[in-house]
Amino acid sequence: MLVPGLLLYFFAVPGLNTAQERLFAIFAATIIALVAQPVRMGASVLLATTLLALTGTLTPARVLGGFGNITVWLIFTAFLFSRAVTQTGFGMRVGYLFIERFGRTPLRLGYSLAAADLVLAPFIPSDTARGGGVVYPVTRSVASAFGSEPGPTAGKIGSFLILVSFHTTYPASAMFLTGMAANPLMAEFALKIAHVDLTWGRWLAASIVPGLLSLAIVPWLLLRLVRPELQHTEEARAMARVELARRGPMKRAEKWLVVIMLGVMTGWVTSPLHGVPNTFVALSGLCALLLARVIDWDDLLDEHRAWDALIWFAPLVMMSDAMNENGTIKVLSGGLFAAVHGWAWPLAMLALVTAYCYVHYGFASMTGHATALYPAFLAATLAAGVPPVMAALALAFFSNLNAAMTHYGTGSAPVFFGAGYVTQAEWWRLGFLISLVNLVIWLGIGPVWWKIVGIW
């Protein structure tokens, strides 16, 4: 009941006119449907889109205007890169390469899995696809190679590896503008609400130090909280060597994929210099993948996640833009600002970002959470005097890091939890502890780094 209750609280804030109430009612109902999922997300958003036009809330042209948003097309293209990474087998190869090179102890093995996730994160904008589809199968195979299965043998090493793999996949998502599907969406909100341009390079410059600290500290902490019985993991390296030998040398498609991905990343980093938007750098890379026949047109048509994201993201962007334009977001954030009125801005930011993080107990989707609450919380932090870039980035980072606490908070969580190595009580206990660690790192050390790099 937490999410509907929060939305009803917002709805009760005085000051909304009839047009604002109607738009927000449809938007709120859509978010609730995305969380509860009585039907597929695309169907819920399609219904909302139709209602907006039929009720005269927005003009038909405005309703369909989200499909012209370049951020939506960046998300669409990123999913197609994910298809290329998994279809060519390159993602699995990266995982086994790190294990073969570095997996001598349980901790180094955990770091190897985290490093593989980090390398893939800029090109697979979904912790579900990356963590659940690439890292999880590798993790599960390694655990089985040591005879560690769910049940009596879980403690040999399986529990530790499953927890490390999960608790490093969402920080990797937080580190890159293209690491999670909703990250570009929040960058769009930041531009519209705070007039802050979160480029790919700017995002990485802010996230790299706290992100690497999370990836370094969390596996080390888990090693002490969930100490594996095995202390030597040479067998994992042997298994990785067998897998790599079976796969053989890199195929033509993998080589082209690496070259194109490096080119795309270079284009993203240098975007402020050449002025080409991130979306068209990505689309250029997609064209190169098609011309090099890394993927073909049928693969593009078959990638239902990309088309699904395109169909339901575009209207959500449109509705959020419309609420910002007609003043709805400003009215809704007034209630949040009232709670921290008169506080020093660092304390207000800490309170608002922490609240934003832990309200995720009521969400089963990082995207749904960000879409529903990011604009209002951003407006509230700005009203409290928080520097705009810091406010936009802190909330964006915790739109990923809030996945820590539960076994349903993001798409990869049910995959890792469903392996059966960790009980629900243990999952929640450790998740809460790690969420506190991430708060200390990202809101304690993070601002110091952001000051050094000129974020505020």
C-alpha positions as CSV (number, residue, x, y, z in Angstrom):
1,M,0.0,0.0,0.0
2,L,3.0,2.3,0.3
3,V,3.1,3.4,-3.4
4,P,-0.7,4.2,-3.7
5,G,-0.5,5.9,-0.3
6,L,2.4,8.1,-1.4
7,L,0.6,9.0,-4.7
8,L,-2.6,9.8,-2.9
9,Y,-0.6,12.0,-0.6
10,F,0.7,13.9,-3.5
11,F,-2.8,14.1,-5.0
12,A,-4.1,15.7,-1.9
13,V,-1.7,18.6,-2.0
14,P,-3.8,21.7,-2.7
15,G,-3.1,23.9,-5.6
16,L,-3.7,21.6,-8.6
17,N,-6.2,22.9,-11.1
18,T,-8.6,20.7,-13.1
19,A,-6.2,20.1,-16.0
20,Q,-3.3,19.3,-13.7
21,E,-5.5,16.9,-11.6
22,R,-6.7,15.0,-14.7
23,L,-3.2,14.6,-16.1
24,F,-1.7,13.6,-12.8
25,A,-4.6,11.1,-12.1
26,I,-3.9,9.3,-15.4
27,F,-0.1,9.4,-14.8
28,A,-0.5,8.1,-11.2
29,A,-2.9,5.3,-12.3
30,T,-0.3,4.4,-15.0
31,I,2.5,4.1,-12.4
32,I,0.4,2.0,-10.1
33,A,-0.4,-0.3,-13.0
34,L,3.3,-0.5,-13.8
35,V,4.1,-1.6,-10.3
36,A,1.1,-4.0,-9.8
37,Q,1.2,-5.2,-13.4
38,P,-2.4,-6.4,-13.8
39,V,-1.5,-6.4,-17.5
40,R,1.8,-6.0,-19.4
41,M,3.5,-2.6,-19.0
42,G,3.0,-1.7,-22.7
43,A,-0.7,-2.3,-22.5
44,S,-1.0,-0.1,-19.4
45,V,0.8,2.8,-21.0
46,L,-1.1,2.4,-24.3
47,L,-4.3,2.6,-22.4
48,A,-3.1,5.8,-20.6
49,T,-2.0,7.3,-23.9
50,T,-5.4,6.7,-25.5
51,L,-7.2,8.1,-22.4
52,L,-5.2,11.3,-22.6
53,A,-6.4,12.0,-26.1
54,L,-10.0,10.7,-25.7
55,T,-10.6,12.8,-22.5
56,G,-9.0,15.9,-24.1
57,T,-6.4,16.2,-21.4
58,L,-3.7,16.6,-24.1
59,T,-3.9,17.1,-27.8
60,P,-3.3,14.0,-30.0
61,A,-0.1,15.5,-31.4
62,R,1.1,16.1,-27.8
63,V,0.2,12.6,-26.8
64,L,2.3,11.1,-29.5
65,G,5.1,13.6,-29.1
66,G,7.1,11.4,-26.8
67,F,8.1,9.2,-29.8
68,G,10.1,12.2,-31.1
69,N,12.2,12.4,-28.0
70,I,15.9,11.5,-28.6
71,T,16.3,10.1,-25.1
72,V,13.7,7.4,-25.9
73,W,15.7,6.4,-29.0
74,L,18.9,6.2,-27.0
75,I,17.2,3.6,-24.7
76,F,15.9,1.7,-27.7
77,T,19.4,1.6,-29.3
78,A,21.1,0.5,-26.1
79,F,18.8,-2.6,-25.9
80,L,20.0,-3.5,-29.4
81,F,23.6,-3.3,-28.3
82,S,22.6,-5.6,-25.5
83,R,21.3,-8.1,-28.1
84,A,24.6,-8.0,-29.9
85,V,26.6,-8.5,-26.7
86,T,24.6,-11.6,-25.7
87,Q,24.0,-13.0,-29.2
88,T,27.7,-13.1,-30.1
89,G,28.6,-14.7,-26.8
90,F,31.0,-11.8,-26.1
91,G,29.4,-11.2,-22.7
92,M,30.0,-14.8,-21.4
93,R,33.5,-14.6,-22.8
94,V,34.3,-11.5,-20.8
95,G,33.0,-13.2,-17.6
96,Y,35.2,-16.3,-18.1
97,L,38.2,-14.2,-19.1
98,F,38.1,-12.3,-15.8
99,I,37.7,-15.5,-13.8
100,E,40.5,-17.2,-15.6
101,R,42.9,-14.3,-15.0
102,F,42.0,-13.3,-11.4
103,G,39.9,-16.0,-9.7
104,R,42.5,-17.4,-7.3
105,T,40.6,-16.8,-4.0
106,P,36.8,-16.3,-3.2
107,L,37.3,-12.5,-2.9
108,R,39.2,-12.2,-6.2
109,L,36.6,-14.4,-7.8
110,G,33.9,-12.0,-6.6
111,Y,35.9,-9.1,-7.9
112,S,36.2,-10.9,-11.3
113,L,32.5,-11.2,-11.6
114,A,32.0,-7.6,-10.6
115,A,34.6,-6.5,-13.2
116,A,32.9,-8.5,-15.9
117,D,29.6,-6.7,-15.0
118,L,31.3,-3.3,-15.0
119,V,32.9,-3.8,-18.5
120,L,29.5,-4.8,-19.9
121,A,27.4,-2.1,-18.1
122,P,27.8,0.8,-20.6
123,F,26.4,-1.4,-23.4
124,I,23.7,-3.4,-21.7
125,P,21.2,-0.9,-20.2
126,S,19.5,-3.4,-18.0
127,D,20.7,-5.1,-14.8
128,T,18.1,-7.8,-15.7
129,A,19.7,-8.6,-19.0
130,R,23.3,-8.1,-17.8
131,G,23.1,-9.5,-14.3
132,G,20.4,-12.0,-14.9
133,G,21.2,-13.0,-18.4
134,V,25.0,-12.9,-18.5
135,V,26.6,-12.7,-15.0
136,Y,24.1,-15.0,-13.3
137,P,24.7,-18.0,-15.6
138,V,28.5,-17.7,-15.1
139,T,28.1,-17.3,-11.3
140,R,25.8,-20.4,-11.2
141,S,28.2,-22.4,-13.2
142,V,31.2,-21.5,-11.0
143,A,29.2,-22.4,-7.9
144,S,28.2,-25.8,-9.3
145,A,31.8,-26.5,-10.3
146,F,32.7,-26.4,-6.6
147,G,29.8,-28.6,-5.7
148,S,28.0,-25.7,-4.0
149,E,24.3,-26.1,-4.6
150,P,21.2,-24.6,-2.9
151,G,20.7,-26.2,0.5
152,P,23.3,-27.9,2.7
153,T,26.3,-27.0,0.4
154,A,25.2,-23.4,-0.3
155,G,27.7,-22.1,2.2
156,K,30.7,-23.6,0.4
157,I,30.8,-20.6,-1.9
158,G,27.5,-20.3,-3.8
159,S,25.8,-18.0,-1.3
160,F,28.8,-15.6,-1.4
161,L,29.0,-15.6,-5.2
162,I,25.3,-15.0,-5.7
163,L,25.3,-12.1,-3.2
164,V,28.4,-10.5,-4.7
165,S,27.1,-10.8,-8.2
166,F,23.8,-9.2,-7.3
167,H,25.2,-6.4,-5.1
168,T,27.7,-5.3,-7.7
169,T,25.4,-5.3,-10.7
170,Y,23.2,-2.3,-9.7
171,P,26.2,-0.1,-8.7
172,A,27.6,-0.8,-12.2
173,S,24.3,0.4,-13.6
174,A,24.6,3.6,-11.5
175,M,28.0,4.4,-13.0
176,F,27.0,4.9,-16.6
177,L,24.3,7.0,-18.3
178,T,23.6,3.9,-20.5
179,G,23.9,1.4,-17.6
180,M,20.1,1.3,-16.8
181,A,17.2,2.0,-19.0
182,A,15.8,4.8,-16.8
183,N,19.2,6.7,-16.5
184,P,18.7,8.6,-19.8
185,L,15.2,9.3,-18.8
186,M,16.3,10.9,-15.6
187,A,18.9,12.9,-17.6
188,E,16.0,14.2,-19.6
189,F,14.1,15.1,-16.5
190,A,17.2,16.9,-15.1
191,L,17.5,18.9,-18.3
192,K,13.8,20.0,-18.2
193,I,13.5,20.6,-14.5
194,A,17.0,21.7,-13.3
195,H,18.4,22.8,-16.7
196,V,21.3,20.4,-16.1
197,D,22.9,18.6,-19.0
198,L,24.0,15.2,-17.8
199,T,26.2,14.0,-20.6
200,W,27.7,10.5,-20.7
201,G,31.1,11.9,-19.6
202,R,29.8,14.1,-16.9
203,W,27.8,11.2,-15.4
204,L,30.9,8.9,-15.4
205,A,33.1,11.7,-14.0
206,A,30.7,12.0,-11.0
207,S,30.1,8.2,-10.5
208,I,33.6,6.7,-11.1
209,V,35.1,7.2,-7.6
210,P,32.0,6.3,-5.4
211,G,31.1,3.5,-7.9
212,L,34.6,1.9,-7.8
213,L,34.5,2.2,-4.0
214,S,31.2,0.4,-3.8
215,L,32.5,-2.3,-6.1
216,A,35.7,-2.7,-4.0
217,I,34.1,-2.5,-0.5
218,V,30.9,-4.5,-0.9
219,P,32.5,-7.8,-2.0
220,W,35.0,-7.4,0.9
221,L,32.2,-6.8,3.3
222,L,30.2,-9.8,2.1
223,L,33.2,-12.0,2.5
224,R,33.1,-11.2,6.2
225,L,29.3,-11.4,6.6
226,V,28.9,-14.6,4.5
227,R,32.3,-16.3,4.9
228,P,32.5,-19.1,2.3
229,E,33.8,-22.4,3.5
230,L,36.2,-22.7,0.5
231,Q,39.2,-20.5,0.6
232,H,40.9,-21.5,-2.7
233,T,39.2,-21.3,-6.1
234,E,41.8,-22.6,-8.6
235,E,39.0,-25.0,-9.9
236,A,37.1,-22.0,-11.1
237,R,40.0,-20.8,-13.2
238,A,40.3,-24.3,-14.6
239,M,36.6,-24.3,-15.5
240,A,37.0,-20.9,-17.1
241,R,39.9,-22.1,-19.2
242,V,37.8,-25.1,-20.4
243,E,34.9,-22.8,-21.3
244,L,37.2,-20.4,-23.2
245,A,38.9,-23.3,-25.0
246,R,35.5,-24.6,-26.0
247,R,34.5,-21.2,-27.4
248,G,37.8,-20.9,-29.3
249,P,39.3,-17.6,-30.6
250,M,37.1,-14.5,-30.9
251,K,34.9,-14.8,-33.9
252,R,34.6,-12.2,-36.6
253,A,31.3,-10.8,-35.2
254,E,32.9,-10.4,-31.7
255,K,35.9,-8.5,-33.1
256,W,33.6,-6.1,-35.0
257,L,31.5,-5.7,-31.9
258,V,34.5,-4.7,-29.8
259,V,35.7,-2.2,-32.4
260,I,32.2,-0.7,-32.7
261,M,31.6,-0.5,-29.0
262,L,34.9,1.2,-28.4
263,G,34.1,3.7,-31.1
264,V,30.6,4.4,-29.6
265,M,32.1,4.9,-26.1
266,T,34.7,7.3,-27.6
267,G,31.9,9.2,-29.2
268,W,30.0,9.4,-26.0
269,V,33.0,10.6,-24.0
270,T,33.9,13.3,-26.6
271,S,30.3,14.4,-27.2
272,P,30.9,17.9,-25.7
273,L,33.7,18.4,-28.3
274,H,32.0,17.3,-31.5
275,G,28.4,18.2,-30.5
276,V,26.8,15.0,-31.8
277,P,24.1,13.9,-29.3
278,N,24.6,10.6,-27.5
279,T,21.6,9.1,-29.3
280,F,23.0,9.6,-32.8
281,V,26.4,8.3,-31.7
282,A,24.6,5.2,-30.6
283,L,22.5,5.0,-33.8
284,S,25.7,5.3,-35.8
285,G,27.0,2.3,-33.8
286,L,23.8,0.4,-34.5
287,C,24.2,1.1,-38.2
288,A,27.8,-0.2,-38.1
289,L,26.6,-3.4,-36.4
290,L,24.1,-3.9,-39.2
291,L,26.6,-3.1,-41.9
292,A,29.2,-5.4,-40.4
293,R,26.5,-8.1,-40.0
294,V,27.1,-8.5,-36.3
295,I,23.3,-8.5,-36.1
296,D,20.9,-8.4,-39.0
297,W,17.6,-6.7,-39.5
298,D,15.6,-9.7,-38.3
299,D,17.6,-9.6,-35.0
300,L,16.5,-6.0,-34.7
301,L,12.9,-6.9,-35.3
302,D,13.1,-9.8,-32.9
303,E,14.4,-7.8,-30.0
304,H,11.1,-7.4,-28.3
305,R,12.6,-5.7,-25.2
306,A,13.7,-2.8,-27.3
307,W,10.4,-2.3,-29.0
308,D,8.6,-2.8,-25.7
309,A,10.7,-0.1,-24.1
310,L,10.1,2.3,-27.0
311,I,6.4,1.9,-26.8
312,W,6.0,2.4,-23.0
313,F,8.9,4.8,-22.4
314,A,7.9,7.4,-24.9
315,P,4.4,8.1,-23.4
316,L,5.9,8.2,-19.9
317,V,8.5,10.8,-21.0
318,M,5.7,12.8,-22.7
319,M,3.5,12.7,-19.5
320,S,6.4,13.8,-17.3
321,D,7.2,16.6,-19.7
322,A,3.6,17.7,-19.8
323,M,3.4,17.8,-16.0
324,N,6.5,19.8,-15.8
325,E,5.3,22.3,-18.4
326,N,1.9,22.8,-16.8
327,G,3.3,23.2,-13.3
328,T,2.1,19.9,-11.8
329,I,5.6,18.9,-10.7
330,K,6.1,22.2,-8.9
331,V,2.9,21.8,-7.0
332,L,3.5,18.2,-6.1
333,S,7.1,18.9,-4.8
334,G,5.7,21.7,-2.5
335,G,4.6,19.1,0.0
336,L,8.0,17.5,0.0
337,F,9.8,20.9,0.4
338,A,7.5,21.8,3.4
339,A,8.9,18.9,5.4
340,V,12.5,20.2,5.1
341,H,11.8,23.9,5.0
342,G,14.5,25.9,6.7
343,W,17.0,23.1,6.8
344,A,20.6,23.6,5.6
345,W,20.8,22.2,2.1
346,P,23.3,19.4,2.9
347,L,20.9,18.0,5.6
348,A,17.9,18.5,3.3
349,M,19.6,16.6,0.5
350,L,20.6,13.8,2.9
351,A,17.0,13.5,4.1
352,L,15.3,13.6,0.7
353,V,17.7,11.2,-1.0
354,T,17.5,8.8,1.9
355,A,13.7,8.9,1.7
356,Y,13.9,8.5,-2.0
357,C,16.0,5.4,-1.6
358,Y,14.0,3.6,1.1
359,V,10.6,4.3,-0.5
360,H,11.8,1.7,-3.0
361,Y,10.6,-1.0,-0.6
362,G,7.2,-0.2,-2.2
363,F,8.4,-0.7,-5.8
364,A,9.3,-3.7,-7.9
365,S,10.9,-1.6,-10.7
366,M,13.7,0.9,-10.7
367,T,12.2,2.4,-13.8
368,G,8.8,2.7,-12.3
369,H,10.3,4.3,-9.2
370,A,12.3,6.9,-11.1
371,T,9.4,7.7,-13.5
372,A,7.0,8.3,-10.6
373,L,9.1,10.1,-8.1
374,Y,12.3,11.5,-9.6
375,P,10.8,14.7,-11.0
376,A,9.1,15.6,-7.7
377,F,12.1,14.8,-5.5
378,L,14.4,16.7,-7.8
379,A,12.2,19.8,-7.6
380,A,12.1,19.5,-3.8
381,T,15.9,19.2,-3.5
382,L,16.3,22.2,-5.8
383,A,13.8,24.2,-3.7
384,A,15.8,23.3,-0.6
385,G,18.9,25.0,-2.2
386,V,20.8,21.9,-3.2
387,P,23.2,22.6,-6.2
388,P,21.3,21.5,-9.3
389,V,23.9,19.1,-10.7
390,M,24.4,17.5,-7.3
391,A,20.7,17.1,-6.8
392,A,20.1,15.6,-10.3
393,L,23.0,13.1,-10.0
394,A,22.5,12.0,-6.4
395,L,18.8,11.1,-7.0
396,A,19.8,9.4,-10.3
397,F,22.5,7.3,-8.6
398,F,20.1,6.2,-5.9
399,S,17.5,5.3,-8.6
400,N,19.9,2.4,-9.2
401,L,21.3,1.8,-5.7
402,N,17.9,1.5,-4.1
403,A,17.7,-2.0,-5.6
404,A,19.8,-3.3,-2.7
405,M,17.1,-4.0,-0.1
406,T,14.7,-6.5,-1.4
407,H,14.4,-9.6,-3.6
408,Y,11.9,-7.9,-5.9
409,G,13.3,-4.3,-6.3
410,T,14.8,-4.8,-9.7
411,G,14.5,-7.3,-12.5
412,S,17.8,-9.2,-11.7
413,A,16.9,-9.6,-8.0
414,P,14.3,-12.4,-8.5
415,V,16.8,-14.2,-10.8
416,F,19.6,-14.2,-8.2
417,F,17.3,-14.8,-5.2
418,G,15.4,-17.5,-7.1
419,A,18.6,-19.6,-7.3
420,G,17.8,-20.6,-3.7
421,Y,21.2,-20.0,-2.1
422,V,20.0,-17.2,0.3
423,T,16.9,-17.1,2.5
424,Q,14.6,-14.1,2.3
425,A,15.4,-13.0,5.8
426,E,19.1,-13.0,5.1
427,W,18.6,-11.3,1.7
428,W,16.7,-8.4,3.4
429,R,19.1,-8.2,6.3
430,L,22.2,-8.0,4.1
431,G,20.5,-5.8,1.6
432,F,19.6,-3.2,4.3
433,L,23.2,-3.2,5.6
434,I,24.6,-2.7,2.1
435,S,22.1,0.1,1.4
436,L,23.6,1.9,4.5
437,V,27.1,1.3,3.1
438,N,26.1,2.8,-0.2
439,L,24.6,5.8,1.5
440,V,27.9,6.4,3.3
441,I,29.9,6.0,0.2
442,W,27.7,7.9,-2.3
443,L,26.5,10.7,0.1
444,G,29.5,10.8,2.3
445,I,32.6,10.4,0.1
446,G,30.7,11.2,-3.1
447,P,30.2,15.0,-2.5
448,V,33.9,15.4,-1.6
449,W,34.7,13.9,-5.0
450,W,32.1,16.0,-6.8
451,K,33.6,19.1,-5.3
452,I,37.1,18.1,-6.6
453,V,35.7,17.6,-10.1
454,G,33.7,20.7,-10.1
455,I,30.2,19.3,-9.8
456,W,29.3,21.9,-7.2
